[in-house]
Amino acid sequence: MLRFLRIRNLAVIDAVEVEFEPGFNVLTGETGAGKSILVEAVGLLLGGRASADLVRTGEAQATIEAIFETPDAPELIVRRELSAQGRSRSFINGALATAAALRDLSERLVELHGQHEHQALLDPLTHLPLIDSFAHHESLVSQVRGAWAEVRTLREQLDRSRMDSREKAARLDLIAFQLGEIEKAAPRSGEDEELAATKQVLASADRIQRLCEESYSALYDSDDAVLASLGGVWKRIGELATIDPQFAPYAEGRDGIKSQLEDLAFFLRRYADDVDASPARLQQVEDRLATLERLKRKYGPALQDVIAKGEALARERELLTGDGDRAEDLHKALAAASDRFLMVGRELSARRRTQAVTLARELETLLADLAMARTTFEVRFNERELPPESWGEQGIDQAEFYISPNVGEAPRPLARIVSGGELSRVMLALKTIGFAKNRPGLVLTAENQTGSNFHGKKPDGVWSSKTLIFDEVDAGIGGRVADVVGAKLHELGDQFQVLCITHLPQIAARASTQFLIDKSVKGNRTVTRVNRLQTEARVEELARMIGGSSVSEALRASARDLLAGGAKGKQKAKGESESRRRG
């Protein structure tokens, strides 16, 4: 759960601190006040792409810091710093963290759903991954991808074996140059991250040596060293143990504690001695990092991609310099690889078609909860197995969502007929299924087939550690529909911490906690503030959301009615939902 967020000098935000609550939190305010920047800040904090343009004009760096509560620790502190020059550093509990560590953390802590997902849902290419995520097909999908990669590589090798002599010579020249560049650098897997950590140590070498020497002296080498002083303590503990046996376990542990402290003292001394504080060593590390970064830009983006590229180039060189028997071997290898691909592809295809029916029925039920009763939803697949030229990493299937929101109308492609409000509700229903079934991959992101470490509501009713963030999930809806969407978000808030940006008073009134994001100008600079709204201030904000800048007593009365009806509406929506499911 995201408990605390602090932002400094990010875009139009100069200084903001927010303490979030469990349950359903909403962020409201005028367009352009900075609501989406708060969401972007969380994304940056957990490994999102940073840009120097995000740093507030005239400031040296932007800082984002958050405190999360997790099942493993009451406090997990994450901080990210963005410099005006475009550099970025991240820390987890005060220790320098890699991008991989942040990505792992983001999968465990936050599900962030932005405004772009409405449009992504219109792309049929995203539909198969959604089905796979719903059905937990991660293992089979991985097998299909691996089998396809083998088929594709063998096809490329076979095509290159058919080059004429001039093409082959030109290709060999390019391979020699690229492979020579990689082999000369001889990168190792993970070397760039190791060097980045080493650079951090070397850049702080003087401080490290000072801290190690001071700690060693305090433990072992000074006149009042801890280890020497402990001798008197242990003598007294021994005497106490002869009087009261309760002290005996502590007295018996004396040797182990002494050994640990001595080991720490000697490690501190060795570590300080081993730190090479010379500028030459730091320069050597920076030069090596620059070499690896250059290779990553050309052959990456990751260092492992560079290594894989070198291996692929070596295999291709062997192929192009081999004899004619190599082509026949490739034909046989390709036939065998194609058979393996078809075997796993057909298994995945059969499971997809079965699970797609289940997904469609669950979506129809949830859409009824979201004021789309009697909607028909289908997943339509290609009738015949795709030919070899149409195979790909998604297997031998093509699929598309079809929907009919209107009784009596035949289902048609989702991308062609749904309104903006209907699209928002389909997306929310997909997400609700994902959260309810521990399938958080039911979102339109690059990671939607990888799964994540997901924490649902515990049997004892404690909130999950997962935070769900929705950036304007209410696009294109209003009136009664907005009310039922708010009820569904409140229902999610019973299981997870939910943070939602909204412009609709019906949704804001359903929240347990409401924050107002307000922008003003002070001293010729734009300043953004975030305030938690109490009862009367919340009434004023809801009245503004209902009627605009001119707030009347009638609007305030409407706002109070919305707030008073929130709990009743939630119970009613819950009852209707359960009734539909029983029916």
C-alpha positions in Angstrom: 0.0 0.0 0.0 1.2 3.5 -0.9 1.2 5.3 2.4 3.1 8.5 1.7 4.3 10.4 -1.4 6.6 13.4 -1.5 7.4 15.2 -4.7 9.9 18.1 -5.2 10.4 20.2 -8.3 8.6 17.9 -10.8 7.0 19.7 -13.7 4.5 22.3 -12.2 4.9 20.8 -8.7 7.3 22.6 -6.4 6.7 20.7 -3.2 3.9 18.3 -2.4 3.4 15.7 0.4 0.4 13.4 0.5 -0.6 10.7 3.0 -2.9 8.2 1.4 -5.4 5.9 3.2 -6.5 2.3 2.6 -9.6 1.8 0.5 -10.8 4.1 -2.3 -8.9 7.5 -2.7 -9.8 10.0 -5.3 -7.8 13.0 -6.7 -9.9 15.8 -8.1 -9.2 19.3 -9.4 -9.3 21.5 -12.5 -7.9 20.3 -15.8 -4.2 21.1 -15.8 -3.8 21.3 -12.1 -1.3 18.5 -12.0 -3.4 15.4 -11.2 -1.8 13.2 -13.8 1.6 14.4 -12.7 1.1 12.6 -9.4 0.4 9.4 -11.3 3.4 9.9 -13.5 5.5 10.5 -10.4 4.6 7.1 -9.1 5.4 5.6 -12.5 8.8 7.3 -12.4 9.5 6.1 -8.9 9.0 2.5 -10.0 11.2 2.5 -13.0 9.4 4.6 -15.7 11.4 6.4 -18.3 12.8 9.8 -17.1 13.4 13.0 -19.0 15.3 16.2 -18.1 12.1 18.1 -19.2 10.3 16.8 -16.1 12.6 18.8 -13.8 11.0 22.1 -12.7 12.4 25.1 -14.6 15.4 26.6 -12.8 15.9 23.7 -10.4 18.9 21.3 -10.4 17.0 18.2 -9.7 13.5 16.7 -9.1 13.0 14.2 -6.2 10.2 11.7 -5.7 10.0 9.7 -2.5 7.4 7.2 -1.3 6.8 5.0 1.7 5.0 1.7 1.0 3.6 -0.9 3.4 4.2 -4.5 2.4 3.6 -7.9 3.8 7.4 -8.2 4.4 8.1 -4.9 6.0 6.1 -2.1 7.7 8.1 0.5 5.7 9.7 0.3 2.3 11.2 3.7 1.3 11.7 4.3 -2.4 13.4 7.4 -3.8 14.3 8.6 -7.3 16.3 11.7 -8.2 16.2 13.2 -11.7 18.8 15.8 -12.6 18.3 18.7 -15.0 21.0 17.1 -17.2 18.9 14.0 -17.6 20.7 11.7 -15.2 18.7 9.5 -12.8 19.4 7.7 -9.5 17.2 5.4 -7.5 17.3 4.1 -4.0 15.5 1.4 -2.0 15.7 1.9 1.8 18.6 4.2 1.3 20.7 1.8 -0.9 21.4 2.5 -4.6 19.0 0.4 -6.7 19.2 -0.8 -10.3 16.4 -0.4 -12.9 15.7 -4.2 -12.7 15.2 -3.9 -8.9 12.7 -1.1 -9.4 10.8 -3.0 -12.1 10.5 -6.0 -9.8 9.3 -3.7 -7.0 6.7 -2.1 -9.3 5.2 -5.5 -10.2 4.7 -6.3 -6.5 3.5 -3.0 -5.3 1.5 -1.1 -7.9 -0.8 -1.6 -10.9 -0.9 1.7 -12.8 -3.6 2.1 -15.5 -3.3 5.2 -17.6 -5.5 7.1 -20.1 -3.9 5.5 -23.1 -5.3 2.0 -22.3 -8.8 3.0 -23.6 -7.3 3.3 -27.1 -5.0 0.3 -26.8 -8.1 -1.9 -26.2 -9.2 -0.9 -29.7 -6.2 -2.7 -31.2 -7.0 -6.4 -31.9 -3.4 -7.3 -31.4 -3.9 -6.7 -27.7 -6.8 -9.2 -27.4 -4.8 -12.5 -27.5 -2.5 -11.4 -24.7 -5.5 -10.5 -22.5 -7.0 -13.9 -23.0 -3.6 -15.5 -22.1 -3.3 -13.4 -19.0 -6.9 -14.3 -18.0 -6.2 -18.0 -18.4 -2.7 -18.0 -16.8 -1.1 -19.2 -20.0 2.3 -17.7 -19.2 4.2 -21.0 -19.4 2.7 -22.0 -22.7 3.1 -18.6 -24.2 6.7 -18.7 -23.3 7.1 -22.1 -25.0 5.4 -20.8 -28.1 7.6 -17.7 -28.2 10.8 -19.9 -27.8 9.6 -22.3 -30.5 8.8 -19.4 -32.8 12.2 -17.8 -32.2 13.9 -21.0 -33.3 11.8 -21.3 -36.4 12.4 -17.6 -37.3 16.2 -18.0 -36.8 16.4 -21.1 -39.0 14.4 -19.4 -41.7 16.7 -16.5 -41.7 19.8 -18.7 -41.8 18.3 -20.7 -44.7 17.6 -17.5 -46.6 21.1 -16.3 -46.1 22.6 -19.6 -47.2 21.0 -18.9 -50.6 22.9 -15.6 -51.1 24.9 -15.2 -54.2 28.7 -14.8 -53.8 28.7 -10.9 -53.9 25.9 -10.7 -51.3 27.6 -13.3 -49.1 31.0 -11.4 -49.3 29.3 -8.1 -48.3 27.5 -9.8 -45.4 30.7 -11.5 -44.2 32.4 -8.1 -44.2 29.7 -6.6 -42.0 29.7 -9.6 -39.7 33.5 -9.4 -39.3 33.2 -5.7 -38.3 30.3 -6.1 -35.9 31.6 -9.4 -34.4 35.1 -8.0 -34.0 33.7 -4.9 -32.2 31.8 -7.2 -29.7 34.6 -9.7 -29.3 37.1 -7.0 -28.6 35.0 -5.6 -25.8 34.2 -9.1 -24.5 31.2 -8.1 -22.4 30.1 -10.3 -19.5 26.4 -10.7 -18.5 25.6 -8.2 -15.7 28.9 -6.5 -16.1 27.4 -3.0 -16.6 25.4 -3.2 -13.4 28.4 -4.4 -11.5 30.5 -1.5 -12.8 27.7 1.0 -12.0 27.8 -0.2 -8.4 31.6 -0.1 -8.4 31.5 3.5 -9.8 29.2 4.5 -7.0 31.7 3.0 -4.4 34.7 4.7 -6.0 33.0 8.0 -6.2 32.4 7.8 -2.5 35.8 6.3 -1.7 37.0 8.9 0.8 33.7 8.8 2.7 33.7 5.0 2.8 37.3 4.8 4.1 36.5 7.4 6.7 33.4 5.6 7.9 35.2 2.2 7.9 38.1 3.6 9.9 35.9 5.3 12.4 33.8 2.2 12.9 36.9 -0.1 13.2 38.4 2.2 15.7 35.2 2.4 17.8 34.8 -1.4 17.7 38.4 -2.6 18.2 41.2 -0.1 18.1 40.5 2.9 20.3 41.1 3.1 24.1 37.4 2.9 24.8 36.7 0.3 22.0 33.4 -1.6 22.2 35.0 -5.0 22.2 37.2 -4.1 25.1 34.3 -2.6 27.1 32.2 -5.6 26.5 34.6 -7.7 28.6 33.3 -5.9 31.8 29.7 -6.3 30.6 30.1 -10.0 30.1 31.7 -10.4 33.5 28.6 -8.8 35.1 26.2 -10.9 33.0 28.1 -14.0 34.2 27.6 -12.9 37.8 23.9 -12.3 37.2 23.5 -15.7 35.6 24.7 -17.3 38.8 22.0 -15.4 40.7 19.2 -15.8 38.2 19.2 -18.5 35.4 17.2 -16.2 33.1 20.6 -14.5 32.3 22.2 -17.8 31.4 21.3 -17.8 27.6 22.8 -14.4 27.2 26.0 -15.4 29.0 26.2 -18.5 26.8 25.8 -16.4 23.7 28.8 -14.2 24.6 31.4 -16.0 22.4 29.1 -15.8 19.3 28.5 -12.1 19.8 32.2 -11.4 20.3 33.0 -13.4 17.2 30.5 -11.5 15.1 31.8 -8.2 16.3 35.4 -9.2 15.7 34.5 -10.4 12.2 32.8 -7.1 11.5 35.8 -5.1 12.7 38.3 -7.0 10.6 35.9 -6.8 7.5 35.7 -3.0 8.0 39.5 -2.8 8.0 39.9 -5.1 5.0 37.2 -3.3 3.0 38.8 0.1 3.7 42.2 -1.2 2.6 40.7 -2.7 -0.6 38.9 0.4 -1.8 41.0 1.9 -4.6 40.5 5.7 -4.2 42.8 6.6 -7.1 41.3 8.7 -9.9 42.9 6.3 -12.4 40.7 3.4 -11.1 37.6 5.5 -11.3 38.5 6.6 -14.8 39.1 3.0 -15.8 35.6 2.0 -14.6 34.0 5.0 -16.4 35.8 4.2 -19.6 34.6 0.6 -19.5 31.1 1.7 -18.8 31.2 4.0 -21.8 32.4 1.1 -24.0 29.5 -1.1 -22.8 27.0 1.8 -23.2 28.2 2.3 -26.8 27.7 -1.4 -27.6 24.2 -1.3 -25.9 23.1 1.6 -28.1 24.2 -0.3 -31.2 23.2 -3.8 -30.4 21.1 -3.6 -27.2 19.2 -2.2 -25.5 20.4 -4.5 -22.7 24.0 -5.9 -22.3 22.5 -9.5 -22.6 21.2 -8.5 -26.0 24.7 -7.5 -27.1 26.1 -10.9 -26.0 23.2 -12.7 -27.8 23.9 -10.6 -30.9 27.6 -11.7 -30.9 26.6 -15.4 -30.6 24.1 -15.0 -33.5 26.7 -13.3 -35.7 29.2 -16.1 -34.9 26.6 -18.7 -36.0 25.8 -16.8 -39.1 29.5 -16.5 -40.1 29.9 -20.2 -39.6 26.9 -20.7 -41.9 28.1 -18.5 -44.7 31.6 -19.9 -44.7 30.3 -23.5 -44.6 29.7 -26.0 -47.4 26.6 -27.1 -49.3 25.7 -29.8 -46.8 24.8 -27.0 -44.3 21.7 -26.0 -46.3 20.3 -29.6 -46.2 21.0 -29.7 -42.4 19.1 -26.4 -42.1 16.1 -27.8 -44.0 15.9 -30.7 -41.6 16.4 -28.5 -38.5 13.6 -26.1 -39.8 11.2 -29.0 -40.3 11.8 -30.3 -36.8 11.5 -26.8 -35.3 8.2 -26.2 -37.2 6.8 -29.4 -35.8 7.7 -28.4 -32.3 6.1 -24.9 -32.9 2.9 -26.5 -34.1 2.7 -28.9 -31.2 2.8 -26.2 -28.5 0.9 -23.7 -30.7 -2.0 -26.1 -31.2 -2.1 -26.8 -27.4 -2.2 -23.1 -26.7 -4.8 -22.5 -29.3 -7.2 -25.1 -27.9 -6.9 -23.7 -24.4 -7.4 -20.1 -25.6 -10.7 -21.0 -27.3 -12.0 -22.7 -24.2 -11.0 -19.9 -21.8 -12.3 -17.2 -24.2 -15.8 -18.4 -23.6 -15.4 -18.2 -19.9 -13.9 -14.7 -20.2 -16.8 -13.6 -22.3 -19.4 -14.8 -19.8 -17.6 -13.1 -16.9 -17.4 -9.9 -18.8 -21.1 -9.9 -19.6 -21.9 -10.4 -16.0 -19.7 -7.5 -14.9 -20.9 -5.2 -17.7 -24.4 -5.7 -16.4 -23.1 -4.4 -13.1 -21.8 -1.3 -15.0 -25.2 -0.4 -16.6 -24.6 -2.5 -19.8 -27.2 -5.1 -19.1 -27.9 -7.8 -21.8 -24.7 -6.9 -23.6 -23.3 -9.8 -25.7 -19.6 -10.3 -25.8 -17.7 -12.8 -28.0 -14.1 -13.6 -28.8 -13.8 -14.7 -32.4 -10.8 -16.7 -33.7 -9.5 -17.5 -37.1 -11.6 -20.5 -38.4 -8.6 -22.3 -39.9 -5.0 -22.7 -38.7 -2.8 -19.9 -39.8 -0.4 -20.9 -42.7 3.3 -20.9 -42.0 3.9 -17.5 -43.5 1.5 -16.0 -40.9 3.0 -17.7 -37.8 4.4 -15.5 -35.1 5.3 -15.2 -31.5 1.6 -15.3 -30.5 1.3 -18.7 -32.1 -1.2 -19.9 -34.8 -4.1 -17.8 -33.7 -5.7 -14.4 -34.5 -8.5 -13.2 -32.2 -10.7 -10.1 -31.9 -13.3 -9.0 -29.3 -16.8 -8.6 -30.7 -19.6 -6.9 -28.7 -23.2 -6.0 -29.0 -24.3 -3.4 -26.4 -27.8 -3.3 -27.9 -30.4 -6.1 -27.7 -31.2 -7.5 -31.1 -28.0 -6.3 -32.8 -25.4 -8.8 -34.0 -22.0 -8.6 -32.3 -19.5 -6.5 -34.2 -15.8 -5.7 -33.7 -15.2 -3.8 -30.5 -13.1 -1.2 -32.3 -15.9 -0.2 -34.7 -19.0 0.2 -32.6 -18.4 1.1 -28.9 -18.7 4.6 -27.6 -16.1 6.2 -25.3 -18.2 5.4 -22.2 -18.8 1.8 -23.3 -15.1 1.4 -23.9 -14.3 2.7 -20.4 -16.6 0.2 -18.9 -15.3 -2.7 -20.9 -11.8 -1.8 -19.7 -12.9 -1.5 -16.1 -14.6 -4.9 -16.3 -11.5 -6.5 -17.6 -9.5 -5.0 -14.8 -12.0 -6.1 -12.2 -11.8 -9.7 -13.5 -8.0 -9.5 -13.2 -8.1 -8.3 -9.7 -10.8 -10.6 -8.5 -9.2 -13.7 -10.0 -5.6 -12.8 -9.1 -4.9 -12.1 -12.8 -3.5 -8.5 -12.7 -2.0 -9.0 -16.1 -5.5 -8.1 -17.6 -4.2 -4.7 -18.5 -2.8 -3.3 -21.7 0.9 -2.9 -20.9 4.1 -4.3 -22.2 4.2 -6.6 -19.2 0.8 -8.1 -19.6 2.0 -11.6 -20.3 4.6 -11.8 -17.6 2.4 -12.1 -14.6 3.3 -10.5 -11.3 3.6 -11.2 -7.6 0.0 -10.3 -6.6 -1.4 -9.9 -3.2 -5.2 -10.4 -2.9 -7.3 -9.7 0.1 -6.3 -11.9 3.0 -8.9 -14.3 4.6 -8.9 -12.2 7.7 -10.1 -9.1 5.7 -6.9 -7.1 5.8 -6.3 -4.9 2.7 -3.9 -6.1 0.1 -0.5 -4.5 -0.2 -1.3 -3.9 -3.9 -2.1 -0.3 -4.9 -4.3 0.2 -8.0 -4.0 3.5 -9.7 -6.5 4.7 -12.3 -5.9 7.8 -14.4 -9.3 9.0 -15.6 -11.0 5.6 -15.9 -14.3 7.7 -16.3 -13.6 8.9 -19.8 -16.7 9.3 -21.9 -19.3 8.4 -19.1 -21.6 10.4 -16.9 -25.0 10.3 -15.0 -26.2 6.9 -13.8 -23.3 5.1 -15.4 -20.8 7.2 -13.5 -22.6 6.2 -10.3 -22.3 2.5 -11.0 -18.6 2.9 -12.1 -18.0 4.7 -8.8 -19.7 1.8 -6.9 -17.4 -0.7 -8.7 -14.3 1.3 -7.8 -15.5 1.5 -4.2 -16.0 -2.3 -4.3 -12.4 -2.7 -5.5 -11.4 -0.4 -2.6 -12.7 -3.1 -0.2 -9.9 -5.4 -1.4 -7.1 -3.1 -2.5 -5.9 0.4 -2.0 -7.4 2.3 -5.0 -6.1 5.7 -6.2 -8.3 7.3 -8.9 -8.2 10.6 -10.8 -11.7 11.7 -11.8 -13.7 14.7 -13.0 -17.0 13.2 -12.1 -18.7 14.0 -8.8 -20.6 10.7 -8.8 -17.3 8.8 -8.7 -15.7 11.2 -6.2 -18.6 10.9 -3.8 -18.1 7.2 -3.6 -14.5 7.5 -2.3 -13.5 7.0 1.3 -10.9 9.8 1.0 -10.7 12.7 -1.4 -7.8 15.0 -2.2 -8.0 18.3 -4.1 -5.2 19.2 -6.5 -5.1 23.0 -6.8 -2.8 25.2 -9.0 -2.1 28.8 -8.4 0.5 31.5 -9.2 2.7 32.9 -6.5 5.7 35.2 -7.2 5.4 34.7 -11.0 5.7 30.9 -10.5 3.0 28.2 -10.8 2.5 26.3 -7.6 0.5 23.1 -7.1 -0.9 22.0 -3.8 -2.6 18.8 -2.7 -5.1 19.0 0.2 -7.1 16.3 1.9 -10.7 17.4 2.0 -12.8 17.1 5.2 -16.6 17.2 5.2 -17.4 20.8 4.3 -14.5 21.3 2.0 -15.5 18.1 0.2 -19.0 19.4 -0.2 -17.6 22.6 -1.9 -15.4 20.6 -4.2 -18.2 18.2 -5.3 -20.5 21.3 -5.8 -17.8 22.8 -8.1 -17.5 19.5 -10.0 -21.3 19.5 -10.4 -21.9 23.1 -11.5 -18.6 24.8 -12.2 -17.0 27.8 -10.7 -20.3 29.4 -9.4 -21.3 27.3 -6.4 -24.8 27.9 -5.1 -26.7 26.5 -2.1 -28.6 24.2 -4.4 -25.3 22.8 -5.7 -24.1 22.3 -2.2 -27.3 20.5 -1.3 -26.8 18.2 -4.3 -23.2 17.5 -3.2 -24.4 16.6 0.3 -27.0 14.3 -1.3 -24.3 12.6 -3.3 -22.1 12.0 -0.2 -25.1 10.8 1.9 -26.2 8.4 -0.9 -22.7 6.9 -1.4 -22.9 4.2 1.2 -26.6 3.3 0.3 -25.8 3.2 -3.4 -22.8 1.0 -2.8 -24.9 -1.6 -0.8 -27.6 -1.5 -3.5 -25.1 -2.0 -6.3 -23.6 -4.9 -4.4 -27.0 -6.5 -3.9 -27.9 -6.2 -7.6 -24.6 -7.7 -8.6 -25.1 -10.7 -6.3 -28.6 -11.1 -7.6 -27.5 -11.1 -11.2 -24.8 -13.7 -10.5 -27.3 -16.0 -8.7 -29.7 -15.5 -11.7 
